[in-house]
Amino acid sequence: MASSFERYQKRRLVFSYFSVIISITLVLFLLGGLGIIVINTKKVADHVKEKVVLSVYLKDTAKDVEIKQLQKSLAMAAYTKSSVFVSKDAAAEAHSEEIGENFMDFLGYNPLQNSIDIYLKADYVSPVKTKEISDEIASRDFVDEVTYDQPLITLLTDNIKRITLWVLIISAVFTFIAVLLINSSIRLSVYAKRFTIKTMQMVGATKRFIRRPFVWRSVRLGMLGALLALIGMAAILYYLNEQFPDLALLDDKLLIGALFLGVFLLGVFITWISTYFATQRFLNLRTDELYY
């Protein structure tokens, strides 16, 4: 009978530990996932911004030397990520392929202009800065006009600010929820041992002596849960990097390493502090209060 009861107690204990590990793993995995989103929000936003094209259309009277000087100055400009010269013949060929017929057969001439497509660095893609760059380039005599999608840039700027704000708010909320969930799981596991804690205290064991095995066990559970969460985060990062290589999610290894270390230390810290206060609560209770 006693042996059966002991096996039952061991199963309960194992299940309790298992539930704590699962809770820690899931919470830290979600928190780490949000961390990945936060540190890559700017990278994704920059990637989208750098797809915006600033098209510089040149007059037919523009000399080759002027065009080459402009190309060189644009390539060296602080705001330029890359630039491509598109001749009027290449533009006509691309347009003909797009519409499926040669429009010059009807017109008898090529109405398109030589142009330079400029891809700006993300920091310069904003309504104010893009307009300043556009006006500066358009001031040249041989430049006919400079065009870009101004409404798109305005929309991108506003949406990125809004998304960044909400990501930070959601991250803060999830961090708070993570602490509460892990704390609740730890408190439940300690609650199951409340009579053992009080018995040890009644036979003369010090609070520090009683608390130490509980804290150490919880810290080990926290470390295990954190390691499982990190494995899941690494798998997600690897998958996203394979699917979206242009984002180069694994390039900033220092920041990723700091995130992984932060998640691991957070798992250890939360389990330690939660166990400390949970055991302290039961150590301060009177014996008759343990039944409530």
Order of alpha helices (4+ residues) and beta strands (2+ residues): alpha-beta-alpha-beta-alpha-alpha-beta-alpha-beta-alpha-alpha-alpha-alpha
